[in-house]
Amino acid sequence: MQQRTLGPFTVSAIGLGGMPVSMNNDKQIPDRKDAVATVHAALDAGITLLDTADIYAPSWDTMGHNEEIMAEALATWGGDRSQIVVATKGGITRSDGEKWGRDGSLDYLRKAVEASLRALRVDVIDLYQYHRPDRWMVYGEVMENFKTLQQEGKIRAIGISNASVEEIEIAQQVLGEGNLASVQNEFSPRHPGSYDELRYCADRGIAFLPWSPLGGTGGGARSIGDRFAVFGEVARAHDVSPQQVVLAWELGLSDTVIPIPGARRAASIADSAKAVHLELSGDERARLSHSVGIDA
């Protein structure tokens, strides 16, 4: 497994996105045993970055569901837990009646962090990410709140998600040079709109974590080779899955890119992990990028 830098950590070049085993567009949630088996398959494949969030849950009153699965999987895995980095997120609220909102206040974030610490069964969170901006608050003030939580020893590293270039710049200014570990934005052939943020991070050595790198949990990942013909063509040429081609292409955009494909089945993440071994030619990379409107 190739390794890449994520803030103070060295992690696998591909991570596991935990959301699909707790919530997905198909509304098909695997049982706990199968969910844990999927995480184990990722770990067995050499994946050392697990990405979760407090809101990843089947319902509002089961928040922490995905974090608990990650904790159980790590507790029952036979490998070296010390090498695994667990990233979670906070800042989105979910309450009675499935009412969703956002809250970047220090009081809310502190409570959210403490709940995540309990769910993950850890004393400190490796990477804590601001999930989505609370538009009622100044972005820089929220970053100050994250900095406070770090100073309190609750989190090791800070990341942001769903951020614009301007918000990345603000986070850097508040946290200090080199202290923004990562940016997690949606990025895939279906959604290449965060390429500017990807390039900004690449130029500054900030890890960029594409979420839904294969196109989402509602079947987008399964049909990506059909919807994006060039990826299917390259996959057939290499006798690999289109999903591997997508991930290998993303990895080749910058050595700061760490895709986090989600998976509901062990076989899916085992296949995705193989993308680190797929070597695409310069011509293939150019064709793939051009097919989705990227000049890379």
C-alpha positions as CSV (number, residue, x, y, z in Angstrom):
1,M,0.0,0.0,0.0
2,Q,1.4,3.4,-1.0
3,Q,1.6,6.0,1.8
4,R,0.8,9.7,1.8
5,T,1.0,12.5,4.2
6,L,-2.0,13.8,6.1
7,G,-1.0,16.6,8.5
8,P,1.1,14.9,11.2
9,F,0.2,11.4,10.0
10,T,1.4,9.0,7.3
11,V,-1.6,7.1,6.0
12,S,-2.5,4.8,3.1
13,A,-3.0,6.5,-0.2
14,I,-6.6,5.4,-0.2
15,G,-8.9,5.6,2.8
16,L,-12.3,4.1,3.7
17,G,-15.3,6.3,3.8
18,G,-17.6,4.8,6.5
19,M,-20.9,6.5,5.6
20,P,-22.5,3.8,3.4
21,V,-22.7,1.2,6.2
22,S,-24.8,3.7,8.3
23,M,-26.7,5.8,5.7
24,N,-26.9,5.7,2.0
25,N,-29.2,6.8,-0.9
26,D,-30.5,3.2,-1.4
27,K,-31.5,3.1,2.3
28,Q,-30.0,-0.4,2.6
29,I,-28.1,-0.6,5.8
30,P,-26.0,-3.8,6.4
31,D,-26.2,-5.5,9.7
32,R,-23.5,-4.8,12.3
33,K,-21.6,-7.9,11.6
34,D,-21.3,-7.2,7.8
35,A,-20.5,-3.5,8.5
36,V,-17.6,-4.5,10.8
37,A,-16.5,-7.1,8.2
38,T,-16.3,-4.3,5.6
39,V,-14.0,-2.2,7.8
40,H,-11.9,-5.3,8.5
41,A,-11.5,-5.9,4.8
42,A,-10.2,-2.3,4.4
43,L,-7.7,-2.8,7.2
44,D,-6.6,-6.1,5.8
45,A,-6.0,-4.5,2.4
46,G,-3.6,-2.1,4.0
47,I,-5.9,0.9,4.4
48,T,-4.9,2.9,7.5
49,L,-7.3,5.9,7.2
50,L,-10.9,5.5,8.3
51,D,-13.2,8.4,7.8
52,T,-16.5,8.8,9.7
53,A,-18.8,11.5,11.2
54,D,-21.1,11.8,14.1
55,I,-24.2,12.2,11.8
56,Y,-23.6,9.0,9.9
57,A,-26.5,7.0,11.3
58,P,-29.7,5.4,10.2
59,S,-31.8,8.0,12.2
60,W,-31.4,11.1,14.2
61,D,-31.6,9.2,17.5
62,T,-28.7,6.9,16.6
63,M,-26.1,9.5,16.0
64,G,-22.6,8.1,16.5
65,H,-23.7,4.8,14.8
66,N,-20.9,4.8,12.3
67,E,-18.3,5.9,14.8
68,E,-19.3,3.0,17.0
69,I,-18.9,0.6,14.1
70,M,-15.4,1.9,13.5
71,A,-14.6,1.4,17.2
72,E,-15.9,-2.1,17.2
73,A,-14.0,-3.0,14.0
74,L,-10.8,-1.7,15.5
75,A,-11.3,-3.5,18.8
76,T,-11.9,-6.8,17.1
77,W,-9.2,-6.5,14.4
78,G,-6.1,-8.6,14.8
79,G,-3.7,-6.0,13.3
80,D,-1.6,-3.1,14.6
81,R,-4.2,-0.5,15.8
82,S,-1.4,2.1,16.4
83,Q,-1.0,2.6,12.7
84,I,-4.6,3.4,12.0
85,V,-5.8,7.1,11.8
86,V,-9.5,7.7,12.5
87,A,-11.0,10.9,11.2
88,T,-14.4,12.1,12.2
89,K,-16.4,15.3,11.7
90,G,-18.7,17.7,13.5
91,G,-20.7,20.8,13.0
92,I,-23.9,19.4,11.5
93,T,-26.9,19.0,13.8
94,R,-29.5,16.3,13.6
95,S,-32.5,16.3,16.0
96,D,-36.0,15.0,16.7
97,G,-38.0,14.5,13.6
98,E,-34.9,14.5,11.3
99,K,-34.4,18.2,11.6
100,W,-31.0,19.1,10.2
101,G,-28.9,22.2,10.8
102,R,-25.4,23.5,11.4
103,D,-23.7,24.8,14.5
104,G,-20.1,25.9,14.7
105,S,-20.3,27.3,18.2
106,L,-17.7,26.2,20.7
107,D,-20.3,24.9,23.1
108,Y,-21.9,22.7,20.5
109,L,-18.6,21.5,19.0
110,R,-17.2,20.7,22.5
111,K,-20.2,18.5,23.2
112,A,-20.0,16.9,19.8
113,V,-16.3,16.1,20.2
114,E,-16.9,14.6,23.6
115,A,-19.7,12.4,22.2
116,S,-17.4,11.3,19.4
117,L,-14.7,10.4,21.8
118,R,-17.1,8.1,23.6
119,A,-18.4,6.5,20.5
120,L,-14.9,6.0,19.1
121,R,-13.6,4.8,22.5
122,V,-10.5,7.0,22.4
123,D,-9.0,9.7,24.5
124,V,-8.2,12.0,21.6
125,I,-9.5,12.2,18.1
126,D,-6.8,11.9,15.4
127,L,-8.4,14.2,12.8
128,Y,-11.4,16.3,13.6
129,Q,-13.0,18.0,10.6
130,Y,-15.5,20.9,10.3
131,H,-18.3,19.1,8.4
132,R,-20.2,21.9,6.7
133,P,-20.0,25.7,7.3
134,D,-22.5,27.3,9.7
135,R,-23.4,30.3,7.6
136,W,-24.7,32.2,10.7
137,M,-21.1,32.3,12.0
138,V,-17.9,33.9,10.8
139,Y,-15.7,31.1,9.4
140,G,-12.6,32.4,11.1
141,E,-14.4,32.3,14.5
142,V,-15.3,28.6,14.0
143,M,-11.7,27.9,13.2
144,E,-10.8,29.5,16.5
145,N,-13.2,27.1,18.2
146,F,-11.5,24.1,16.5
147,K,-8.1,25.6,17.6
148,T,-9.4,25.8,21.2
149,L,-10.5,22.1,21.1
150,Q,-7.0,21.2,19.9
151,Q,-5.4,23.2,22.7
152,E,-7.7,21.4,25.2
153,G,-6.1,18.1,24.0
154,K,-9.3,16.7,22.5
155,I,-8.1,16.5,18.9
156,R,-4.7,16.1,17.3
157,A,-5.2,17.6,13.9
158,I,-7.8,19.8,12.3
159,G,-9.4,19.5,8.9
160,I,-12.2,21.1,7.0
161,S,-14.9,19.8,4.7
162,N,-17.0,21.3,1.9
163,A,-14.8,24.3,1.8
164,S,-14.1,26.9,-0.8
165,V,-10.6,28.3,-1.6
166,E,-11.4,31.4,0.4
167,E,-12.4,29.2,3.4
168,I,-9.2,27.2,3.1
169,E,-7.2,30.4,3.2
170,I,-9.1,31.6,6.3
171,A,-8.5,28.3,8.1
172,Q,-4.8,28.6,7.3
173,Q,-4.6,32.1,8.6
174,V,-6.4,31.2,11.9
175,L,-4.7,27.9,12.5
176,G,-1.2,29.0,11.4
177,E,1.0,27.8,8.7
178,G,1.1,24.1,8.3
179,N,-1.6,23.4,10.9
180,L,-4.5,22.8,8.5
181,A,-4.1,19.0,7.9
182,S,-6.7,18.4,5.3
183,V,-9.6,19.5,3.1
184,Q,-12.4,17.0,2.3
185,N,-14.6,18.0,-0.6
186,E,-16.7,16.1,-3.1
187,F,-14.7,15.2,-6.1
188,S,-15.3,12.6,-8.9
189,P,-15.8,12.4,-12.6
190,R,-19.5,13.2,-11.8
191,H,-18.5,16.2,-9.7
192,P,-15.1,17.7,-10.7
193,G,-16.1,21.1,-9.5
194,S,-13.6,21.1,-6.6
195,Y,-10.6,20.9,-8.8
196,D,-9.6,24.5,-7.9
197,E,-9.5,23.5,-4.2
198,L,-7.6,20.3,-5.1
199,R,-4.9,22.3,-6.9
200,Y,-4.8,24.9,-4.1
201,C,-4.1,22.1,-1.6
202,A,-1.6,20.4,-3.9
203,D,0.4,23.6,-4.2
204,R,0.5,24.0,-0.4
205,G,1.0,20.4,0.8
206,I,-2.4,20.1,2.3
207,A,-4.0,16.7,2.0
208,F,-7.1,16.7,-0.2
209,L,-9.6,14.0,0.6
210,P,-12.2,13.5,-2.2
211,W,-15.5,12.3,-0.7
212,S,-17.8,10.2,-3.0
213,P,-14.7,9.8,-5.3
214,L,-16.6,7.2,-7.3
215,G,-19.8,9.2,-7.7
216,G,-22.0,8.6,-4.6
217,T,-23.9,5.9,-2.7
218,G,-27.0,5.7,-4.9
219,G,-25.6,3.5,-7.6
220,G,-23.3,6.2,-9.1
221,A,-20.2,4.2,-8.3
222,R,-21.6,1.0,-9.7
223,S,-22.3,2.5,-13.1
224,I,-19.4,4.9,-13.4
225,G,-17.8,2.9,-16.3
226,D,-21.0,3.2,-18.3
227,R,-21.7,6.8,-17.6
228,F,-18.1,7.9,-18.2
229,A,-17.1,5.9,-21.2
230,V,-13.4,6.7,-21.3
231,F,-13.0,5.3,-17.8
232,G,-14.7,2.1,-18.9
233,E,-12.4,1.9,-22.0
234,V,-9.3,2.3,-19.9
235,A,-10.5,-0.3,-17.4
236,R,-11.0,-2.8,-20.2
237,A,-7.6,-2.1,-21.5
238,H,-6.1,-2.9,-18.1
239,D,-8.5,-5.7,-17.2
240,V,-9.5,-3.9,-14.0
241,S,-12.7,-2.4,-12.7
242,P,-13.7,1.2,-13.8
243,Q,-13.7,2.1,-10.1
244,Q,-9.9,1.3,-9.9
245,V,-9.3,3.5,-12.9
246,V,-11.2,6.4,-11.3
247,L,-9.2,6.1,-8.1
248,A,-5.9,5.7,-9.9
249,W,-6.7,8.8,-11.9
250,E,-7.5,10.8,-8.8
251,L,-4.3,9.6,-7.1
252,G,-2.3,10.8,-10.1
253,L,-3.7,14.4,-9.9
254,S,-1.4,15.1,-6.9
255,D,0.5,13.3,-4.3
256,T,-1.6,15.2,-1.7
257,V,-4.8,13.5,-2.9
258,I,-6.2,10.7,-0.7
259,P,-9.5,9.4,-2.0
260,I,-11.9,7.9,0.6
261,P,-14.3,5.6,-1.3
262,G,-17.2,4.4,0.7
263,A,-18.2,0.7,0.7
264,R,-21.0,-1.4,2.0
265,R,-19.4,-4.7,1.0
266,A,-16.0,-6.1,1.9
267,A,-15.4,-6.9,-1.8
268,S,-15.9,-3.3,-2.9
269,I,-13.2,-1.8,-0.6
270,A,-10.8,-4.6,-1.4
271,D,-11.2,-3.8,-5.1
272,S,-10.7,-0.1,-4.5
273,A,-7.6,-0.6,-2.5
274,K,-6.0,-2.2,-5.6
275,A,-6.1,1.1,-7.4
276,V,-2.7,2.1,-5.8
277,H,-1.1,-0.6,-8.0
278,L,-2.7,0.6,-11.3
279,E,-0.2,2.5,-13.5
280,L,-1.9,4.8,-16.0
281,S,0.0,6.2,-18.9
282,G,0.3,9.9,-19.4
283,D,-1.9,9.7,-22.4
284,E,-4.5,7.8,-20.5
285,R,-4.5,10.3,-17.7
286,A,-4.9,13.2,-20.2
287,R,-7.8,11.4,-21.9
288,L,-9.5,10.8,-18.5
289,S,-9.1,14.4,-17.4
290,H,-10.2,15.8,-20.7
291,S,-13.3,13.6,-20.6
292,V,-14.5,15.4,-17.4
293,G,-13.4,18.9,-18.4
294,I,-10.2,19.1,-16.4
295,D,-7.0,20.5,-17.8
296,A,-4.6,18.3,-15.9
